[in-house]
Each structure stands twice: as structure tokens, then as C-alpha cells.
Amino acid sequence: MSTHIQIIAWLHLILGGLAALCGVLVLLVLLGIGSFAAASGGHEGLVGFTLFGGFGTFLMVLAIVMALPDLLVGWGLLARRQWARILCIVISILHLLSGVGILLGVYSLVVLLMPEGAREFS
């Protein structure tokens, strides 16, 4: 059972890391589009750069905030913290509802709700 919990922890860390990375990539793409708008010249170009840059920053911050629970759960599961088990169960249910990480959510719920899985955290 210990191996399954380590796998779940690493998968949550990977999912959270990829979500944060996607946020950074979205920011870079939108900044690039804004740069092309600014290079086209004039006051409108600077407005386009500001809008694309601001929207990209917002999306990046949103992606990182959404990735933090998965990163926190991954770290907590590796350290065998009781709160991480509970938080992972909640996050796994949210993964089932959102459509992102459905397989990870099912796998996490199956492992963490088993009596052997609960015993690992006591």
C-alpha cells in the first residue's frame, strides 16, 4: 500500500507542476501576441500589449492557484501527513467532478479509502 501512496503523491505533484507550467506558458504566449500588437505601432499597439499581458498574468496566477492544492497534497502524502489524506480525498472528488484527472481521482479514492490506506497515516 505504501507504494500506491507514493505513486499517488508523485502523480499529484506532476499534475500540479504541469498546471503551473501551463499557466506560465499561457502568459508567455499572450505576452508574445501583445508584443506583436505593440510592434504594429501606435497607441493601439500598447493598449493591446497591456491587455494581453494583463490577461496572461491573470490566467497564470489562476493556474498556479489551482495547482497549489495538488502540489500541497503530493508533498503531504509523501510525508504521510493525516491532513494530506483528507485533502487528497476532497481534491480527488473535485477531479471527478471537473473532468481533469478523473483516473487520478478514482485511483486516489480507491487507495486512500481502503482500510490499509488509512492505516498508513495513523
N, C-alpha and C positions, 0 to 999 in steps of 0.2 A: 504494500500500500504506500510505503514511503516513496517509491519510485514514481507512482502515479501522481502524488502530490508535487514532487519536484517537476514533473512534466507539465502539470497544470500551471505551476508558478512560472516556469520559463515561457510557456505559451502566452500567459497574460503579460509578461514583460515584453515579449516580442510584439504582441498586438498593440500594447500601449506605445512602444517605441515607433512602430510603423505609423500609428495615428499621428504622433507628434511630428514625425518626419514628413508625412503628407501635408501637415499644416505649414511647415517651413517651405516645402516645395510650392504650395499654392501661393504663398507670399512672394517667392522668387519669380514665379510666372507672372503674377499680376504686376509686380514691380517692373518686369521686363516689358509688358504691354504698356504700362504707364510711361516707361522711358521712350518707347516708340511714339507715343502720343505727344510727349514733351518735345521730342526731336522734330516733330512735324511743324513746330514753331507756334509762336504766338501765345497769347494769354490762354486760349482754349487748351493748348497742349499742357500747360502747367496745371490747369484745373483737372484735366484727365489724369495726369500723374498723381495728383493729390488724391483724387477719388479712388483710383486703382490701388494706390499704396495704402490708403486708409482701410479700404475694404479687405485687402490682403492681410493687413495686420490684424483686423478683427477676426478673420477666418483662422489665422494662425493661432491666435490666443484661444479661440473657441476649441480648436483641435487639441491644443495642449491641455486645456482644462478637461476636455473629455477623455484624454489619455491618462491623466493623473490617477484616477481610481484603479485602472488596470495595472499601472506601474506600482502603485502602493500595495495592491493585493499580491502581485508577484513577489515583491520584497518580503511582505509579511508571511506569505506561505513558505518561502524559503527559510525564514527564521522560526517557523512553526508557532506563530502568534495566534491566539484564540480569536482575536478581533478580525484577523485576516480571513479566517474560515467563514465567519458570519458575513463579512463584507463580500467575500467571493460568492457566497450563495446569493446575496442580493444582486450583485453585478451579473451573475450568470442568468438570473431570471430576466434582468433587463436586456441582456444579449439575446435571449429567446424572443423577447417582445420586439426588439428593434430590427432583427434580421441580420445584424452584424455579429459574427462569431457564434452562430447557432450551434455548431458542432462543439465548440469550446464550452459553451454554456451547458449543453447536455452532459458532456464528459465531466465537467466540474461538479455539476449537481449529483451525478451518479457516484462519483468518488467521495465527495465531501459529506453526502447524506448517509453513506453506509456507516454502520457502527464501527468498523475498522478504521475508516477515515476520521471519524470523530475522536477515536481513541488516540490518534497521532497528536492531537492538540491538547491533551489533558496532562 
